[in-house]
Amino acid sequence: MVEKYFNPRLWEKQKLVLSVFFFFFLLFKFFPFYEEKPKYSPEDLKININTASKEELLLVPYIGKKTAEKILKLREEKGVLTEEDIKKIRFFKKFKIYITF
C-alpha cells in the first residue's frame, strides 16, 4: 500500500543528491578555498613617482610603457617631479589616485 505512493528508486536518488549536497556544503564551510586578503589603505598602495622604477610604474593602472618612459624622461630632465609637471601626461586624471610625489 505504501509502494503505491512511494517510489523506492526515486527515494534512493534523492538520498544520494542530498548526501552530495551536504558533503559539498560542509567541505566549503569548513575548508575554504580562498585566503583572506589583507586589507590595505589606499595610501599604502600608492607609488612615489619620483622614486619608482619603470617596472613599478608599469604596475600602476593607466600607465603603459610609453607613459612610464615619458615620466622617467621628465624625471631625468627636472629631477623632482611635481603635479604640475605630470599634468601634461595623457590619462593623468585617471592614474593620479595611484601615485604620490
PyMOL CGO cylinders between C-alpha atoms (Angstrom):
from pymol import cmd
from pymol.cgo import CYLINDER

trace = [
    CYLINDER, 0.00, 0.00, 0.00, 2.85, 2.41, 0.77, 0.3, 1, 1, 1, 1, 1, 1,
    CYLINDER, 2.85, 2.41, 0.77, 4.52, 1.46, -2.53, 0.3, 1, 1, 1, 1, 1, 1,
    CYLINDER, 4.52, 1.46, -2.53, 1.55, 2.98, -4.23, 0.3, 1, 1, 1, 1, 1, 1,
    CYLINDER, 1.55, 2.98, -4.23, 2.60, 6.47, -3.03, 0.3, 1, 1, 1, 1, 1, 1,
    CYLINDER, 2.60, 6.47, -3.03, 6.29, 5.94, -2.51, 0.3, 1, 1, 1, 1, 1, 1,
    CYLINDER, 6.29, 5.94, -2.51, 8.85, 5.13, -5.22, 0.3, 1, 1, 1, 1, 1, 1,
    CYLINDER, 8.85, 5.13, -5.22, 11.92, 3.43, -3.65, 0.3, 1, 1, 1, 1, 1, 1,
    CYLINDER, 11.92, 3.43, -3.65, 14.17, 4.14, -6.67, 0.3, 1, 1, 1, 1, 1, 1,
    CYLINDER, 14.17, 4.14, -6.67, 13.34, 7.82, -6.54, 0.3, 1, 1, 1, 1, 1, 1,
    CYLINDER, 13.34, 7.82, -6.54, 13.99, 7.87, -2.80, 0.3, 1, 1, 1, 1, 1, 1,
    CYLINDER, 13.99, 7.87, -2.80, 17.48, 6.40, -3.34, 0.3, 1, 1, 1, 1, 1, 1,
    CYLINDER, 17.48, 6.40, -3.34, 18.30, 9.11, -5.88, 0.3, 1, 1, 1, 1, 1, 1,
    CYLINDER, 18.30, 9.11, -5.88, 17.04, 11.81, -3.54, 0.3, 1, 1, 1, 1, 1, 1,
    CYLINDER, 17.04, 11.81, -3.54, 19.18, 10.48, -0.72, 0.3, 1, 1, 1, 1, 1, 1,
    CYLINDER, 19.18, 10.48, -0.72, 22.22, 10.47, -2.99, 0.3, 1, 1, 1, 1, 1, 1,
    CYLINDER, 22.22, 10.47, -2.99, 21.63, 14.05, -4.15, 0.3, 1, 1, 1, 1, 1, 1,
    CYLINDER, 21.63, 14.05, -4.15, 21.08, 15.27, -0.60, 0.3, 1, 1, 1, 1, 1, 1,
    CYLINDER, 21.08, 15.27, -0.60, 24.20, 13.48, 0.61, 0.3, 1, 1, 1, 1, 1, 1,
    CYLINDER, 24.20, 13.48, 0.61, 26.34, 15.03, -2.13, 0.3, 1, 1, 1, 1, 1, 1,
    CYLINDER, 26.34, 15.03, -2.13, 24.88, 18.47, -1.43, 0.3, 1, 1, 1, 1, 1, 1,
    CYLINDER, 24.88, 18.47, -1.43, 25.53, 18.11, 2.30, 0.3, 1, 1, 1, 1, 1, 1,
    CYLINDER, 25.53, 18.11, 2.30, 29.10, 16.90, 1.64, 0.3, 1, 1, 1, 1, 1, 1,
    CYLINDER, 29.10, 16.90, 1.64, 29.94, 19.92, -0.52, 0.3, 1, 1, 1, 1, 1, 1,
    CYLINDER, 29.94, 19.92, -0.52, 28.26, 22.27, 1.91, 0.3, 1, 1, 1, 1, 1, 1,
    CYLINDER, 28.26, 22.27, 1.91, 30.47, 21.01, 4.73, 0.3, 1, 1, 1, 1, 1, 1,
    CYLINDER, 30.47, 21.01, 4.73, 33.53, 20.98, 2.52, 0.3, 1, 1, 1, 1, 1, 1,
    CYLINDER, 33.53, 20.98, 2.52, 33.18, 24.65, 1.56, 0.3, 1, 1, 1, 1, 1, 1,
    CYLINDER, 33.18, 24.65, 1.56, 32.02, 25.72, 5.01, 0.3, 1, 1, 1, 1, 1, 1,
    CYLINDER, 32.02, 25.72, 5.01, 34.96, 24.36, 7.00, 0.3, 1, 1, 1, 1, 1, 1,
    CYLINDER, 34.96, 24.36, 7.00, 37.72, 24.27, 4.36, 0.3, 1, 1, 1, 1, 1, 1,
    CYLINDER, 37.72, 24.27, 4.36, 37.52, 27.50, 2.37, 0.3, 1, 1, 1, 1, 1, 1,
    CYLINDER, 37.52, 27.50, 2.37, 39.45, 27.50, -0.89, 0.3, 1, 1, 1, 1, 1, 1,
    CYLINDER, 39.45, 27.50, -0.89, 40.45, 31.12, -0.66, 0.3, 1, 1, 1, 1, 1, 1,
    CYLINDER, 40.45, 31.12, -0.66, 42.67, 33.13, 1.62, 0.3, 1, 1, 1, 1, 1, 1,
    CYLINDER, 42.67, 33.13, 1.62, 41.54, 36.24, 3.37, 0.3, 1, 1, 1, 1, 1, 1,
    CYLINDER, 41.54, 36.24, 3.37, 43.34, 39.10, 1.68, 0.3, 1, 1, 1, 1, 1, 1,
    CYLINDER, 43.34, 39.10, 1.68, 44.96, 41.62, 3.96, 0.3, 1, 1, 1, 1, 1, 1,
    CYLINDER, 44.96, 41.62, 3.96, 43.27, 44.97, 3.96, 0.3, 1, 1, 1, 1, 1, 1,
    CYLINDER, 43.27, 44.97, 3.96, 45.34, 47.88, 2.73, 0.3, 1, 1, 1, 1, 1, 1,
    CYLINDER, 45.34, 47.88, 2.73, 44.60, 51.53, 2.86, 0.3, 1, 1, 1, 1, 1, 1,
    CYLINDER, 44.60, 51.53, 2.86, 44.79, 53.36, -0.47, 0.3, 1, 1, 1, 1, 1, 1,
    CYLINDER, 44.79, 53.36, -0.47, 47.81, 55.28, 0.84, 0.3, 1, 1, 1, 1, 1, 1,
    CYLINDER, 47.81, 55.28, 0.84, 49.76, 52.02, 1.27, 0.3, 1, 1, 1, 1, 1, 1,
    CYLINDER, 49.76, 52.02, 1.27, 49.20, 51.12, -2.38, 0.3, 1, 1, 1, 1, 1, 1,
    CYLINDER, 49.20, 51.12, -2.38, 50.34, 54.43, -3.88, 0.3, 1, 1, 1, 1, 1, 1,
    CYLINDER, 50.34, 54.43, -3.88, 53.64, 54.58, -5.75, 0.3, 1, 1, 1, 1, 1, 1,
    CYLINDER, 53.64, 54.58, -5.75, 56.01, 57.51, -5.37, 0.3, 1, 1, 1, 1, 1, 1,
    CYLINDER, 56.01, 57.51, -5.37, 56.51, 58.80, -8.88, 0.3, 1, 1, 1, 1, 1, 1,
    CYLINDER, 56.51, 58.80, -8.88, 59.89, 60.37, -8.01, 0.3, 1, 1, 1, 1, 1, 1,
    CYLINDER, 59.89, 60.37, -8.01, 61.47, 57.10, -6.85, 0.3, 1, 1, 1, 1, 1, 1,
    CYLINDER, 61.47, 57.10, -6.85, 59.62, 54.40, -8.81, 0.3, 1, 1, 1, 1, 1, 1,
    CYLINDER, 59.62, 54.40, -8.81, 61.42, 52.29, -11.39, 0.3, 1, 1, 1, 1, 1, 1,
    CYLINDER, 61.42, 52.29, -11.39, 59.95, 51.63, -14.83, 0.3, 1, 1, 1, 1, 1, 1,
    CYLINDER, 59.95, 51.63, -14.83, 58.67, 48.22, -13.68, 0.3, 1, 1, 1, 1, 1, 1,
    CYLINDER, 58.67, 48.22, -13.68, 56.91, 49.79, -10.69, 0.3, 1, 1, 1, 1, 1, 1,
    CYLINDER, 56.91, 49.79, -10.69, 55.35, 52.47, -12.88, 0.3, 1, 1, 1, 1, 1, 1,
    CYLINDER, 55.35, 52.47, -12.88, 54.00, 49.80, -15.22, 0.3, 1, 1, 1, 1, 1, 1,
    CYLINDER, 54.00, 49.80, -15.22, 52.07, 48.30, -12.29, 0.3, 1, 1, 1, 1, 1, 1,
    CYLINDER, 52.07, 48.30, -12.29, 50.02, 51.49, -11.97, 0.3, 1, 1, 1, 1, 1, 1,
    CYLINDER, 50.02, 51.49, -11.97, 46.70, 51.36, -13.83, 0.3, 1, 1, 1, 1, 1, 1,
    CYLINDER, 46.70, 51.36, -13.83, 46.59, 53.60, -16.94, 0.3, 1, 1, 1, 1, 1, 1,
    CYLINDER, 46.59, 53.60, -16.94, 50.39, 53.86, -17.11, 0.3, 1, 1, 1, 1, 1, 1,
    CYLINDER, 50.39, 53.86, -17.11, 51.71, 51.93, -20.05, 0.3, 1, 1, 1, 1, 1, 1,
    CYLINDER, 51.71, 51.93, -20.05, 55.18, 51.54, -21.49, 0.3, 1, 1, 1, 1, 1, 1,
    CYLINDER, 55.18, 51.54, -21.49, 55.22, 54.90, -23.29, 0.3, 1, 1, 1, 1, 1, 1,
    CYLINDER, 55.22, 54.90, -23.29, 53.80, 56.81, -20.34, 0.3, 1, 1, 1, 1, 1, 1,
    CYLINDER, 53.80, 56.81, -20.34, 56.34, 55.24, -17.98, 0.3, 1, 1, 1, 1, 1, 1,
    CYLINDER, 56.34, 55.24, -17.98, 59.13, 56.24, -20.36, 0.3, 1, 1, 1, 1, 1, 1,
    CYLINDER, 59.13, 56.24, -20.36, 57.77, 59.82, -20.52, 0.3, 1, 1, 1, 1, 1, 1,
    CYLINDER, 57.77, 59.82, -20.52, 57.70, 60.02, -16.73, 0.3, 1, 1, 1, 1, 1, 1,
    CYLINDER, 57.70, 60.02, -16.73, 61.27, 58.73, -16.46, 0.3, 1, 1, 1, 1, 1, 1,
    CYLINDER, 61.27, 58.73, -16.46, 62.42, 61.19, -19.13, 0.3, 1, 1, 1, 1, 1, 1,
    CYLINDER, 62.42, 61.19, -19.13, 60.74, 64.09, -17.29, 0.3, 1, 1, 1, 1, 1, 1,
    CYLINDER, 60.74, 64.09, -17.29, 62.33, 62.94, -14.04, 0.3, 1, 1, 1, 1, 1, 1,
    CYLINDER, 62.33, 62.94, -14.04, 65.79, 62.94, -15.66, 0.3, 1, 1, 1, 1, 1, 1,
    CYLINDER, 65.79, 62.94, -15.66, 65.22, 66.46, -17.01, 0.3, 1, 1, 1, 1, 1, 1,
    CYLINDER, 65.22, 66.46, -17.01, 63.64, 68.10, -13.97, 0.3, 1, 1, 1, 1, 1, 1,
    CYLINDER, 63.64, 68.10, -13.97, 64.86, 66.00, -11.06, 0.3, 1, 1, 1, 1, 1, 1,
    CYLINDER, 64.86, 66.00, -11.06, 61.93, 66.03, -8.65, 0.3, 1, 1, 1, 1, 1, 1,
    CYLINDER, 61.93, 66.03, -8.65, 58.54, 65.98, -10.34, 0.3, 1, 1, 1, 1, 1, 1,
    CYLINDER, 58.54, 65.98, -10.34, 55.54, 67.94, -9.17, 0.3, 1, 1, 1, 1, 1, 1,
    CYLINDER, 55.54, 67.94, -9.17, 51.90, 67.56, -10.03, 0.3, 1, 1, 1, 1, 1, 1,
    CYLINDER, 51.90, 67.56, -10.03, 52.20, 70.43, -12.49, 0.3, 1, 1, 1, 1, 1, 1,
    CYLINDER, 52.20, 70.43, -12.49, 54.89, 68.54, -14.43, 0.3, 1, 1, 1, 1, 1, 1,
    CYLINDER, 54.89, 68.54, -14.43, 52.81, 65.38, -14.66, 0.3, 1, 1, 1, 1, 1, 1,
    CYLINDER, 52.81, 65.38, -14.66, 49.50, 67.06, -15.60, 0.3, 1, 1, 1, 1, 1, 1,
    CYLINDER, 49.50, 67.06, -15.60, 50.61, 67.23, -19.23, 0.3, 1, 1, 1, 1, 1, 1,
    CYLINDER, 50.61, 67.23, -19.23, 50.81, 63.44, -19.48, 0.3, 1, 1, 1, 1, 1, 1,
    CYLINDER, 50.81, 63.44, -19.48, 47.91, 61.55, -21.00, 0.3, 1, 1, 1, 1, 1, 1,
    CYLINDER, 47.91, 61.55, -21.00, 45.48, 59.84, -18.53, 0.3, 1, 1, 1, 1, 1, 1,
    CYLINDER, 45.48, 59.84, -18.53, 46.87, 61.85, -15.61, 0.3, 1, 1, 1, 1, 1, 1,
    CYLINDER, 46.87, 61.85, -15.61, 43.39, 62.32, -14.15, 0.3, 1, 1, 1, 1, 1, 1,
    CYLINDER, 43.39, 62.32, -14.15, 42.88, 58.56, -14.15, 0.3, 1, 1, 1, 1, 1, 1,
    CYLINDER, 42.88, 58.56, -14.15, 46.18, 57.48, -12.61, 0.3, 1, 1, 1, 1, 1, 1,
    CYLINDER, 46.18, 57.48, -12.61, 46.71, 60.38, -10.19, 0.3, 1, 1, 1, 1, 1, 1,
    CYLINDER, 46.71, 60.38, -10.19, 44.91, 58.50, -7.40, 0.3, 1, 1, 1, 1, 1, 1,
    CYLINDER, 44.91, 58.50, -7.40, 47.57, 55.77, -7.58, 0.3, 1, 1, 1, 1, 1, 1,
    CYLINDER, 47.57, 55.77, -7.58, 50.65, 57.98, -7.24, 0.3, 1, 1, 1, 1, 1, 1,
    CYLINDER, 50.65, 57.98, -7.24, 52.33, 60.29, -4.75, 0.3, 1, 1, 1, 1, 1, 1,
    CYLINDER, 52.33, 60.29, -4.75, 55.02, 62.92, -5.22, 0.3, 1, 1, 1, 1, 1, 1,
]
cmd.load_cgo(trace, "trace")
